[in-house]
Each structure stands twice: as structure tokens, then as C-alpha cells.
Amino acid sequence: MSTQGPNEARVIPLRPPGGQQPPAPKEPLWRDVVGGVLRRERLAQQRTLKDVSEEARISVPYLSELERGRKEASSEVLAAAAHALGLGLGELLSLAQDDLVTHSRRRAPGRVAGGPGNGLCLAA
């Protein structure tokens, strides 16, 4: 039986009991970030999976799995998908890097990802 009256506010703690901090959001996987960039670029161009897959010579199901971060693509496949979207491989990876840095800054405000260069250095 509740001891609160009908007009009394209920207090809900913002932190778990015992002063524990909530777990930090997980770092995204590279394949998720790259897939998100591929999908975002394709949709921005108002193109279908079929259209891009035919131009890239990749099957529709495989391109779909790449966009959803379900598959790790080789550099050749990423280059083909990027070129089908009018991007170079370097541009695709740079856009993915930007997304990753943005995510890192949201996870740890005030920290600069990658040190003095204010970015991450990724090698493919």
C-alpha cells in the first residue's frame, strides 16, 4: 500500500543507487560508421540500393548488409561503393572519421579525440 497521497510527487533518482555512474555509451564499430555514411550518402542522392549496387557491381543484399554494419567490407568493395556514389575512397573514410570524432566528443565532452591534431588518424 502506498503512503503517498494522490497529489504528491514521486521522486525518481537520476543516478543508480550507491552513487554508481551509468555506463558510458559504447564506441561504435568501424563497419557501423562506414555503413551509416554509405546509407546517408545514397539517401541524400535519392538513389536506390539496386541502382548503387549495379553501378558498384555489388549484390543488393550485400550492399544492404554493409549499410547496416552487418558486414566488414574489403577496401576494394568500399572503393567500388564510394565510386558508385561519386566519392573517392578517401572521401568516404574522411566522412566516416568525422562521424567517429563527433561520436567521441559526445561521449567525453571536453576531451579532444586524437590529441594535438583535433582529430583521429586512421589508416586503411
Backbone as a chain_set.jsonl record, in Angstrom:
{"seq": "MSTQGPNEARVIPLRPPGGQQPPAPKEPLWRDVVGGVLRRERLAQQRTLKDVSEEARISVPYLSELERGRKEASSEVLAAAAHALGLGLGELLSLAQDDLVTHSRRRAPGRVAGGPGNGLCLAA", "coords": {"N": [[0.841, -1.175, 0.0], [0.564, 2.223, -0.82], [2.031, 5.139, 0.629], [1.776, 7.611, -0.31], [-0.118, 10.465, -1.139], [-2.739, 11.287, -3.534], [-1.937, 13.619, -4.878], [0.748, 13.957, -4.474], [4.155, 14.289, -5.42], [6.308, 11.911, -6.919], [9.586, 10.905, -6.254], [12.166, 10.233, -8.419], [15.249, 8.785, -8.656], [18.106, 10.131, -10.415], [20.514, 8.917, -10.732], [21.908, 5.631, -10.438], [21.366, 3.659, -7.428], [23.738, 3.877, -4.733], [25.608, 5.579, -5.757], [26.82, 4.964, -8.182], [28.054, 5.536, -11.44], [26.256, 5.805, -14.52], [26.779, 3.464, -17.212], [29.08, 4.341, -19.808], [28.186, 5.271, -23.174], [28.552, 2.829, -25.755], [31.443, 2.578, -27.837], [31.207, 3.132, -31.305], [31.283, 0.585, -33.847], [33.638, 0.343, -36.53], [32.616, -0.63, -38.943], [29.911, -0.049, -38.631], [29.917, 2.739, -38.641], [31.005, 3.376, -41.187], [29.107, 2.097, -42.795], [26.867, 3.615, -42.126], [27.57, 6.066, -43.265], [27.645, 5.37, -45.986], [24.922, 4.73, -46.416], [23.702, 7.197, -45.723], [24.788, 8.922, -47.689], [23.818, 7.695, -50.019], [21.025, 7.957, -49.687], [20.851, 10.744, -49.592], [21.332, 11.33, -52.201], [19.089, 10.381, -53.286], [18.899, 7.742, -54.26], [18.451, 4.284, -55.1], [19.049, 1.135, -53.421], [19.393, -0.857, -55.325], [20.148, 0.555, -57.658], [22.648, 1.716, -56.883], [24.054, -0.589, -56.174], [24.209, -1.962, -58.604], [25.795, -0.208, -60.121], [28.116, -0.275, -58.607], [28.735, -2.886, -58.814], [28.059, -4.789, -56.879], [26.205, -7.063, -54.948], [22.719, -6.496, -54.19], [21.731, -7.447, -51.635], [24.206, -7.642, -50.252], [25.215, -5.004, -50.278], [23.209, -3.805, -48.785], [23.631, -5.071, -46.316], [26.159, -4.04, -45.751], [25.543, -1.327, -45.4], [24.015, -1.514, -43.091], [25.874, -2.199, -41.255], [26.48, -4.856, -40.901], [28.352, -6.349, -42.208], [31.875, -6.598, -42.76], [33.652, -4.802, -45.004], [35.924, -5.229, -47.753], [38.698, -3.168, -48.825], [38.538, -2.845, -51.555], [35.824, -3.309, -52.136], [34.647, -1.253, -50.621], [35.745, 0.941, -51.992], [34.538, 0.604, -54.495], [31.81, 0.952, -53.851], [31.917, 3.566, -52.863], [32.777, 4.974, -55.178], [30.583, 4.503, -56.838], [28.828, 6.17, -55.637], [29.847, 8.577, -56.274], [32.024, 9.366, -54.822], [35.43, 9.406, -53.65], [37.523, 6.828, -52.252], [39.017, 7.865, -50.149], [37.468, 10.12, -49.478], [35.118, 8.886, -48.537], [36.128, 7.539, -46.278], [37.048, 9.724, -44.843], [34.645, 11.079, -44.244], [33.515, 9.13, -42.616], [35.389, 9.154, -40.555], [34.942, 11.737, -39.552], [32.36, 11.377, -38.48], [32.957, 9.503, -36.494], [34.679, 10.956, -34.825], [32.934, 12.965, -34.0], [31.109, 11.403, -32.555], [32.828, 10.511, -30.521], [33.366, 12.903, -29.199], [30.882, 13.488, -28.149], [30.671, 11.466, -26.301], [32.68, 12.037, -24.455], [32.706, 14.933, -23.422], [34.71, 17.854, -23.682], [37.07, 16.507, -23.832], [39.616, 16.077, -26.213], [39.582, 14.29, -29.07], [42.14, 12.273, -30.333], [44.317, 13.919, -29.809], [46.779, 16.533, -30.313], [46.153, 17.231, -32.988], [43.443, 17.524, -33.127], [41.791, 15.511, -34.131], [41.187, 12.171, -35.362], [43.566, 9.801, -36.478], [43.449, 7.695, -39.087], [44.303, 4.69, -40.656], [44.059, 2.878, -43.626]], "CA": [[0.0, 0.0, 0.0], [1.347, 3.438, -0.955], [1.808, 6.16, 1.653], [1.651, 8.89, -0.993], [-1.456, 10.918, -1.49], [-2.917, 11.374, -4.98], [-1.324, 14.82, -5.44], [2.149, 14.047, -4.084], [5.117, 13.926, -6.453], [7.178, 10.778, -6.63], [10.973, 11.219, -6.577], [12.861, 9.174, -9.146], [16.668, 9.171, -8.683], [18.73, 10.191, -11.727], [21.665, 8.016, -10.731], [21.632, 4.367, -9.767], [21.71, 3.674, -6.004], [25.131, 3.601, -4.402], [26.478, 6.571, -6.367], [27.47, 4.46, -9.383], [27.799, 6.272, -12.675], [25.722, 4.944, -15.569], [27.833, 3.095, -18.151], [29.24, 5.222, -20.968], [27.717, 4.641, -24.407], [29.584, 2.048, -26.423], [32.119, 3.117, -29.021], [30.644, 2.456, -32.476], [32.196, -0.202, -34.662], [34.003, 1.0, -37.784], [31.696, -1.05, -40.004], [28.658, 0.683, -38.437], [30.138, 4.126, -39.037], [31.144, 3.404, -42.653], [27.797, 1.753, -43.34], [25.993, 4.775, -41.954], [27.956, 7.071, -44.263], [27.176, 4.884, -47.289], [23.462, 4.893, -46.473], [23.376, 8.625, -45.712], [25.13, 9.472, -48.997], [22.884, 7.14, -51.011], [19.716, 8.582, -49.492], [20.97, 12.161, -49.953], [21.274, 11.367, -53.659], [17.789, 9.784, -53.63], [19.168, 6.566, -55.095], [18.038, 3.013, -54.517], [20.098, 0.125, -53.23], [19.581, -1.554, -56.614], [20.898, 1.446, -58.537], [24.041, 1.829, -56.423], [24.687, -1.916, -56.218], [24.526, -2.273, -60.004], [26.936, 0.61, -60.538], [29.3, -0.714, -57.86], [28.899, -4.321, -59.098], [27.905, -5.457, -55.589], [24.818, -7.514, -54.855], [21.841, -5.667, -53.363], [21.761, -7.862, -50.22], [25.498, -7.353, -49.64], [25.27, -3.558, -50.038], [22.304, -3.548, -47.663], [24.312, -5.501, -45.088], [27.224, -3.065, -45.488], [24.923, -0.112, -44.86], [23.513, -1.773, -41.742], [27.001, -2.545, -40.393], [26.481, -6.303, -40.656], [29.496, -6.949, -42.894], [33.135, -5.864, -42.892], [33.962, -4.782, -46.43], [37.314, -5.034, -48.16], [38.931, -1.835, -49.365], [38.066, -2.846, -52.942], [34.364, -3.173, -52.111], [34.362, 0.111, -50.164], [36.073, 1.861, -53.085], [33.505, 0.46, -55.529], [30.591, 1.591, -53.34], [32.18, 5.008, -52.814], [32.789, 5.497, -56.549], [29.199, 4.476, -57.324], [28.163, 7.33, -55.025], [30.547, 9.793, -56.682], [33.04, 9.686, -53.812], [36.64, 8.611, -53.627], [37.66, 6.053, -51.022], [39.48, 8.793, -49.114], [36.329, 10.942, -49.038], [34.249, 8.027, -47.73], [36.772, 7.313, -44.989], [37.083, 11.005, -44.138], [33.306, 11.297, -43.694], [33.369, 8.189, -41.503], [36.228, 9.669, -39.474], [34.227, 12.87, -38.959], [31.28, 10.828, -37.656], [33.558, 8.856, -35.336], [35.174, 12.022, -33.937], [31.741, 13.583, -33.417], [30.613, 10.474, -31.532], [33.776, 10.521, -29.401], [33.201, 14.164, -28.465], [29.639, 13.389, -27.38], [30.917, 10.541, -25.19], [33.569, 12.64, -23.457], [32.813, 16.366, -23.69], [35.886, 18.491, -23.108], [38.267, 15.791, -24.269], [39.868, 16.195, -27.639], [39.947, 12.993, -29.633], [43.277, 12.246, -31.224], [45.43, 14.748, -29.37], [47.005, 17.897, -30.792], [45.592, 17.498, -34.312], [41.998, 17.644, -33.001], [41.105, 14.51, -34.932], [41.759, 10.839, -35.305], [44.328, 9.422, -37.652], [43.068, 6.329, -39.43], [44.986, 4.138, -41.808], [43.303, 1.77, -44.22]], "C": [[0.884, 1.235, 0.0], [0.995, 4.435, 0.14], [1.657, 7.533, 1.023], [0.185, 9.203, -1.257], [-1.559, 11.082, -2.997], [-2.224, 12.574, -5.612], [0.144, 14.97, -5.078], [3.04, 13.577, -5.215], [5.959, 12.745, -5.989], [8.589, 11.136, -7.075], [11.605, 10.006, -7.246], [14.326, 9.583, -9.231], [17.217, 9.145, -10.101], [19.919, 9.258, -11.841], [21.278, 6.723, -10.04], [22.014, 4.455, -8.302], [23.179, 3.34, -5.793], [26.102, 4.555, -5.065], [27.195, 6.1, -7.62], [27.083, 5.313, -10.583], [27.18, 5.319, -13.697], [26.831, 4.613, -16.56], [27.865, 4.062, -19.336], [28.708, 4.51, -22.208], [28.866, 3.917, -25.09], [30.158, 2.795, -27.616], [31.544, 2.397, -30.242], [31.71, 1.637, -33.192], [32.44, 0.522, -35.982], [33.018, 0.635, -38.891], [30.342, -0.35, -39.871], [28.786, 2.124, -38.931], [30.213, 4.234, -40.559], [29.802, 3.084, -43.31], [26.82, 2.909, -43.244], [26.294, 5.871, -42.969], [27.461, 6.642, -45.647], [25.672, 5.107, -47.437], [23.07, 6.366, -46.551], [23.648, 9.26, -47.077], [24.173, 8.973, -50.079], [21.526, 7.814, -50.898], [19.74, 10.066, -49.862], [20.888, 12.342, -51.467], [19.957, 10.791, -54.19], [17.95, 8.617, -54.591], [18.755, 5.312, -54.352], [19.248, 2.114, -54.297], [20.424, -0.55, -54.561], [20.444, -0.722, -57.554], [22.372, 1.489, -58.152], [24.746, 0.48, -56.519], [25.064, -2.3, -57.651], [25.744, -1.494, -60.47], [28.23, 0.157, -59.854], [29.653, -2.173, -58.145], [28.983, -5.125, -57.797], [26.457, -5.919, -55.531], [24.021, -6.595, -53.925], [21.868, -6.127, -51.9], [23.086, -7.514, -49.525], [25.627, -5.855, -49.339], [24.369, -3.184, -48.862], [22.958, -3.93, -46.337], [25.472, -4.569, -44.738], [26.647, -1.815, -44.835], [24.435, -0.302, -43.43], [24.624, -2.182, -40.778], [27.08, -4.019, -40.07], [27.695, -7.012, -41.256], [30.686, -6.007, -42.854], [33.522, -5.933, -44.362], [35.459, -4.636, -46.658], [37.47, -3.617, -48.702], [38.452, -1.744, -50.813], [36.562, -2.634, -53.01], [33.983, -1.771, -51.652], [34.649, 1.129, -51.259], [35.009, 1.8, -54.172], [32.206, 1.141, -55.1], [30.755, 3.11, -53.307], [32.114, 5.605, -54.216], [31.385, 5.508, -57.153], [28.404, 5.658, -56.784], [28.846, 8.653, -55.386], [31.584, 10.261, -55.685], [34.302, 8.886, -54.08], [36.686, 7.832, -52.322], [38.103, 6.957, -49.872], [38.358, 9.67, -48.581], [35.391, 10.145, -48.146], [34.841, 7.841, -46.334], [36.862, 8.597, -44.177], [35.725, 11.33, -43.515], [33.061, 10.375, -42.494], [34.188, 8.653, -40.302], [35.534, 10.831, -38.775], [33.112, 12.385, -38.035], [31.831, 10.211, -36.376], [34.061, 9.889, -34.329], [34.0, 12.7, -33.246], [31.181, 12.703, -32.311], [31.516, 10.496, -30.303], [33.625, 11.781, -28.562], [31.925, 14.157, -27.646], [29.827, 12.497, -26.167], [31.708, 11.213, -24.084], [33.725, 14.123, -23.757], [34.032, 16.951, -22.992], [37.174, 17.778, -23.464], [38.408, 15.951, -25.762], [40.335, 14.85, -28.149], [41.17, 13.144, -30.516], [44.42, 13.181, -30.864], [45.538, 16.077, -30.082], [46.358, 18.225, -32.132], [44.085, 17.665, -34.29], [41.242, 16.671, -33.889], [41.756, 13.17, -34.753], [42.557, 10.591, -36.572], [44.027, 7.967, -37.93], [43.844, 5.896, -40.654], [44.194, 2.963, -42.332], [44.263, 0.794, -44.845]], "O": [[1.86, 1.29, 0.748], [-0.164, 4.57, 0.532], [1.436, 8.517, 1.728], [-0.623, 8.324, -1.555], [-0.537, 11.021, -3.681], [-1.944, 12.536, -6.81], [0.734, 16.016, -5.349], [2.735, 12.596, -5.893], [6.273, 12.612, -4.806], [8.765, 11.632, -8.187], [11.58, 8.899, -6.71], [14.634, 10.622, -9.815], [16.865, 8.277, -10.899], [20.288, 8.855, -12.944], [20.419, 6.716, -9.157], [22.894, 5.238, -7.946], [23.783, 2.611, -6.58], [27.313, 4.367, -4.952], [28.107, 6.784, -8.085], [25.94, 5.749, -10.718], [27.543, 4.143, -13.738], [27.747, 5.417, -16.732], [26.829, 4.535, -19.803], [28.768, 3.284, -22.291], [30.017, 4.347, -25.01], [29.46, 3.538, -28.306], [31.405, 1.174, -30.221], [32.895, 1.966, -33.145], [31.565, 1.224, -36.488], [32.629, 1.491, -39.685], [29.688, -0.082, -40.879], [27.873, 2.657, -39.561], [29.558, 5.089, -41.154], [29.412, 3.737, -44.278], [26.04, 3.154, -44.164], [25.382, 6.526, -43.473], [26.92, 7.458, -46.395], [25.208, 5.611, -48.46], [22.21, 6.742, -47.347], [22.838, 10.046, -47.569], [23.766, 9.738, -50.953], [20.939, 8.2, -51.908], [18.757, 10.587, -50.388], [20.431, 13.376, -51.954], [19.744, 10.726, -55.4], [17.243, 8.51, -55.594], [18.715, 5.288, -53.122], [20.31, 2.301, -54.892], [21.59, -0.784, -54.879], [21.37, -1.243, -58.175], [23.244, 1.316, -59.004], [25.913, 0.417, -56.906], [26.118, -2.894, -57.881], [26.624, -2.043, -61.133], [29.305, 0.202, -60.452], [30.727, -2.644, -57.771], [29.833, -5.999, -57.63], [25.569, -5.222, -56.024], [24.571, -5.998, -52.999], [22.013, -5.295, -51.005], [23.094, -7.137, -48.353], [26.096, -5.479, -48.265], [24.732, -2.341, -48.04], [22.851, -3.199, -45.353], [25.74, -4.332, -43.56], [27.184, -1.309, -43.849], [24.44, 0.643, -42.642], [24.355, -2.48, -39.614], [27.685, -4.401, -39.068], [28.026, -8.131, -40.865], [30.536, -4.786, -42.906], [33.7, -7.025, -44.903], [36.168, -4.009, -45.87], [36.48, -2.95, -49.003], [38.008, -0.684, -51.252], [36.076, -1.87, -53.843], [33.087, -1.157, -52.233], [33.885, 2.077, -51.44], [34.619, 2.834, -54.714], [31.574, 1.83, -55.901], [29.842, 3.848, -53.678], [31.466, 6.631, -54.421], [31.039, 6.424, -57.898], [27.428, 6.093, -57.395], [28.479, 9.712, -54.876], [31.982, 11.426, -55.699], [34.245, 7.808, -54.672], [35.956, 8.152, -51.384], [37.614, 6.824, -48.75], [38.292, 9.94, -47.382], [34.919, 10.646, -47.126], [34.138, 7.97, -45.332], [36.764, 8.561, -42.951], [35.663, 11.805, -42.381], [32.477, 10.784, -41.491], [33.732, 8.558, -39.162], [35.534, 10.906, -37.546], [32.935, 12.916, -36.939], [31.249, 10.371, -35.303], [33.89, 9.719, -33.122], [34.056, 12.98, -32.049], [30.818, 13.2, -31.245], [31.029, 10.498, -29.172], [33.746, 11.727, -27.338], [31.877, 14.75, -26.569], [29.222, 12.731, -25.121], [31.441, 10.988, -22.903], [34.754, 14.541, -24.287], [34.347, 16.59, -21.858], [38.252, 18.37, -23.406], [37.416, 15.958, -26.49], [41.363, 14.331, -27.712], [41.23, 14.044, -31.354], [45.418, 13.215, -31.583], [44.526, 16.69, -30.421], [46.044, 19.387, -32.39], [43.489, 17.924, -35.336], [40.147, 16.989, -34.354], [42.77, 13.049, -34.065], [42.233, 11.134, -37.628], [44.315, 7.099, -37.106], [44.017, 6.676, -41.59], [43.71, 2.14, -41.555], [43.839, -0.218, -45.404]]}, "num_chains": 1, "name": "protein.A"}
